[in-house]
Amino acid sequence: MALVLSACDDAGNGTQTLGPNPTLPEPQRGVLPSMTIAEPAPWGSQKPTVPAGYTITAIATGLKIPRQTLVLPNGDILVAEGRGGGAAKLKPKDVIAGYIKAQGNTKVKGGNRLTLLRDADGDGKYEMATVFAENLNAPYGLAYAGNKLYVANQDELVRFDYQDGQTKANGAPATVAKLPSAINHHWTKALAISPDGRFLYVGIGSNSNITERGMEAEVDRAMVWQIDAETGLHKPYATGLRNPTALAFHRDTGQLWTVVNERDELGPDLVPDYLTSVREGGFYGWPYSYWGQNVDTRVKPQNPDKVAAAIKPDYSLGSHVAALGLDFSLPAMGPAFAQGAFVGEHGSWNRTEPVGYKVIYVPFKDGRPSGQPIDFVTGFRDADGKTRGRPVGVTVDPRGALIVADDLSNTVWRVTPNR
């Protein structure tokens, strides 16, 4: 392993370009990408770092791989716990990469459940942690509307009936729609619901990095589905999104946004993961091009018409940060963080100098990103490579808190402005 890794390309340690118009370097091709193991370490007495004037608290520990969270109308928090996937490795490099990535993940078995957290007296301490539903299949995306709780498992979208204050599901969920699950190279199914509760939107990642399994494995992949909440009928809403890992509606404009994990093996500074609005009928490049019309010459056959139609994303987050969480803020989060988007960055494995491992805040103005990102929750990874946590889902509590799921330490964190 050491000999193989020593042969990897060591470039790409400079500052990545963030924002709407990133400077993209020339692609780099090699036998293997640069790889850096995230060495897990316990938090002990330490905690993540937040800006002055804010406090962070662990409100749940000992979970079974928390991924995404949902704040219910009464203030209870649901946590989706699980691990999916299991696609067969195609090449020796996949085996090596899989080993490297596994070293930075929790060894806990996924819960395949929803856990409900409750702070009954509103003092910020969640004294109840109980299993709301179990025997699910790698649940990830969560949404609520009209006394219906929706869960995106890795193979289907399901629905529970829900009454305010309920602490346990009444029974097995009903199926809303089957989701693509063969191979499941990218297994997470992001979920958002339209403001009127009529449509559900599911992010479905590709079955490869860059079509190594052939295009037949990519049917209904690398896209966002729109699903009728009542009938389960679905259609592609936007395509060419390699791995849309989180979805959220802007609270003022009603526009759907997503964060996307882009392709690998073009160098440590390509291709930027991104935050973008999602246009109905839009095509965002994968697999033929990236960041608009930058052609990926590895894809055969080429498709110039698709490249010409590719939409350039709105905002670069930097290459390989592995953005997995997205939610829009509210004034209750304080004036400095009132009108933008929070993004959970799980962190890189394929760069010599790691990136991500934090929650950032992207300022918005008039419904669009405006300005450079601001670090909001950091300290998950030390300079010496010790990694104590990896953020996934981020959810804004209307009462004035950011909820962060950490799937390495199996913790849910709560960040609040001091009052």
N, C-alpha and C positions, 0 to 999 in steps of 0.2 A: 504494500500500500504506500509506504513512504517513497519508494522509488517511482511509482506511478505519479504520485502527487508532485514530486520534485520536478517532473518534466512539464508541469502545467505552465501556461502563460502567466506571468507575474505582473502584467501591466494593469493599468486602469485604477491607479490609486489616487488620482486627482479628484478634484471636486466635480461632482456631476451637476449638470445644468437643470434647474427646476423651473417650473412655471409654464406659460403658454407657448414659448418659442425656444425650446432647448437646442443647444448646439450638439449635433450628433457626430460622433467620431466615425472613422471608417470601420467597417466590420472586421473583426479578427476571427480567424478560424484556426483551430488547433485540435490535437487529439482529444484533449479534455479541457473543460473550463477550469479556471482557478477555483479551489475549494478550501473552505475554512470551517473547521468543526466548531460548533457552539458547545462549549463545555458547561453542562448544567451544574449549578451550585445552589444550595438552599438560600433563602432570603435571610434566615436567622432573625436578627434584630433590625435588619435593614428594610427599607421600603423604596419604591420608585420615587423619583424626584418630580415635583410639580412647581409651577411658578409661584413666586411670592404672593401671598394673599389667598392661597388655596391649600387645602388639606386632603391627603389621600389616606384611605382606610381600607383594610381588607375586610369585606363583609361576608365572605364565604371562602373556606379553605377545604382541602381534602376532597375536591370534586373529581369527576372522572372525565377529564378533557373537555372543559367548557369552551364553546366555540362562539355562539352568538347569544345575545340577551334581548329581552323584550320587557319594557315597563308596562304593566297593565293599568287600566284606568284607576284602580284603587291604590296604586303605588307598589303592589307586589311586583317582583321581578322573576321572570322565567328564564332559565338557563338551559340551552340545548347542549347536551354532552354526547360525544361520540367520535368515532374514527372510522372512515370508510375507505373506499378504493381497493387496492390490491391488484392492479394491472400487472400482467407479466412483464418482466424486463426483456427488452428487445436486443440489447447489445451489451458487451462487457462493461462499457462505460456507464450503462444504466445501473448495473450492479454496484459499481464503485460509488456512483453518485447517491444511490439509495442508502448505502452504508454511511456515507458522510452525513446525509440529512438525518438519518435515524439517531445518530449520536447526539443531536441537538434537540430531540423530542422527548417527551415524557415516556416513561416505561409503564405507566398506568394503563390498564385496559379501559377502552372507551365505555361510557355508561349506557349508551343507546337509550337515553331517557331525557325527560325534562324535570329539572329541579325548581321548586318554587321557594323564593326567599321573601320573608315578611318582616317589616319593621312596624310592629303594631302600634307603638306609642310615638313614633316619629322622631326618635332621638338619634337616628343615624346608625343604630345597632340592629342588625337583622337577626332577631333571636330565633326565628323559625327557618328551618331549611328542611323541606320535605319533598319526596318524590311525587310529582304531579302526574306523570305518565311514564311508563317503561315499556320495554320490548319493542322499541322503535328501531329503525334501520339507519344508523348514522344521521340523526337529525342535525340540521344546520340552520337554515333560514326560518325565521319566525315572523308572524304578522297577526294582527287582531283587527276586527271590525264587526260591529253589529252582533255581539254575543257569540261570535265565532272565532276560534283560535286556529290559525293555520300553521302547519309545520311542513317544511320541505325536507323529507328524508332523501337519501341518495337515490332512491328508486321511485318515489311517488310523492305527490303533494296530498296531504291529508288534512282533515278538519275535525276539531272537537267542538261540541257545544260548551259554552262557558257562561257562568253567571258570576256577577261581581262578588268577590270574596271567596270563591271556590278554591279549595286547596288540593283537590284530587279529581282527575278525570272520571267521568261517570262510566266509562267503558272504553272499548277499542274505538279508534277514530274511523271516520268515513273517508273513503278515497275520493278525492276531487279529480285528480288526473295522474296517470302514470307518467313518469319522467324517464328520459334515456339513462340507462344504467349498465348497458353492456360494456365491458372492459373497465370503464370508469377511471381512466388515467387521471383526470381531474374529477373528483367525486362530489365536491361541495356544491350544494344547490342554494344559491342566494335567493332571498325572497323579499318582496315589498308589495304593498297593497295600495291601490289608487285611493286618493283622498275621499272619494265617494263610496269606496268599498266594493265597487263593481268588478274590478279586474285585479288579478294577481299577476305579478311579474317574477319570473324565475330565471336566474342566471345559470347557464349550463356551459361548463368548460369543455375544451377540446379533449380529444382522446390521444393526444400526442403533443410533442413540442412543435413539430412542423410537418405533420402528415406522414410520419414514418410508418404508420400502420395502413396507409392508403386512404384515399378520400372516402371509400365506402364505410370506414370506421367513424367518419365525421358527420354522418347524417344526423341532423337535429342537434349538432354540437356547435360550440363556439358562438353562442347566441343568447339572446334574451327572449323567452316565450312570454306572450300575453295569454292568460287563461281566464275564462269567464268564471267568476266565483260561484255562480249558480249552477251552470251546466257542465263545467269542466272542459268545454271546447277550447282549443288553443290554436295559436298561430305564431309564426316567427314575428317578433316585434322589431328586433335589430340583429344584424349578423356581423360576422367578421371580428368578434370579440373573443380573443383567445381563451381567457379565463376570467369572466366577470364574477368576482368573489363577494361583492356586497352591493346592495341596491338601496336607494333612499330617494324619497320625493322631497324637493325643496319646499319648505313650509310656506313660502310666500308666492312663488310662481307656479307651483304644482308640476314643475318639470322633473322628470325621472333622471337620476344620475347613477353612475356606477364607478367602482374602481376595478381596474383590470390588471392582471398579471400577464405581462408580455412574454415573448419567446426568449429562449436561451441559446447559448453556443455561438453568439456573434461577438463575444468579448465582454469584459466586466462592466463596460459603460454603454452597452446596448442590450436590449432595447428598453427604453423607459417604461416602467409601469406607470399607469396614468389614472387620473380622475377626469371623467367626461360626462356631459349630458348625453342622453340616449334619445336619438331621433327615431321616430317610427319609420320603418322602411330603410333606415340607414345601414350602410356597410362600412366597417371600420378597419378593413385591411387584411385580417388574418385569413389564410396563410400567405397570400401573395405579396403583401407589402406591409410596412410598419410606419408609424407616425406619418400617415398620409400616403404619399406616393413613393416612398423609399422601397424599392423592389428587393425582395428576398430571393436571391438567385438560386437558393437551394431547392425551391419549390418547382417541381416538374409535373405537368407542363405549366408554363406561365399563362397568365390571363390578363392581358393588357387592359381589357375593358373593365375588369374588376378593380385593377389598380387605379385607373382613371376615376372611378367612382368612390374611392376610399376617402372617408372623412378623417381629417386630422383631429386627434383628441384635443380636449380643452386645456389640459394641465398636466405637465410632467411631474411625477413624484420621485423620479430617479430610478435607475436600472436596478432590478433585483431586490427592491425593498420588500416585496411580497405583501402588498397592501391587502388586508383581509377584512377590514371594518370600515364602515361609513355611516355617519349620521350628521344631520344639520343641527346647529346650535339654536339656542333661545336666549332672550335677554336675561333670563334667570341665571345664566352662567357667568354673568358679570360683563361690564361694558367692553372690556378688552377682547372678549371671546363670545360676542353676542350674535354675530351675523354670518358666521362661516361654517365650514365643514370640518368635523373631526375625522381623522383617518387612522386606523390601527395598522401599523406596519410590523408584520411578523418577523421580518429580518432575513437577510441573505444567507446563502450557503456557498454560492458560486462566485465569490470575490475574495481576493487576498485581504483587502481591507473591508471588513463587514459594513453593511449599511442597513438602515431600518432599525428594528428592535426599539420602537418607540411609538407614541401617539403624537401626531402632528395636528396643527390647526391651520386650515387654509382660509384666509380672509376672503369674504365675498362682498361685492358691492353691486347693487341693482341686479341681483340674481346670478352674478358671474364671479369667478375667481378674480381676486384683485390683490396682487402683492405676493411676497415671498412667504413660504410656510413658516410657522412658528412651532418650535418644540413645546409640547404641552405635558406629556408624561415621558420621562426618560429614566435612565439608570437600570434598565432591564439587562444590559450587557456592560461589563466593565472593560476598561482599556486592556486588562490582562487576559481578556477572552472569556472570563467567567460569566455565564449567562444564567440569570436568576428567573427570568420570565420572558414570555413572548406574547405580545398583545395580539388579539384576534378581533372579535367584535367590539364595537363601541356604540353605546346607546345613551342619548340625552334624556334624562329624567326631567319632565316639565317642572318639577319642584326645585330644580337647580342643582343637578349633579350629573357627572359623566360616569357611566358604568362601563368598566373595561374588563373583558374576559381575557385571562392569561392561561394559555393551555400548556405551558411548561410547568409552572408551579401549581397548576390546578386551583387557581384563586380567582375570585371576582373582586375587583377593586372599585372603590367609589371616590370620586374626586369632587369636592365641593368648594365654592368660594366661601371664605371666612366672612361671617356676618356679625 
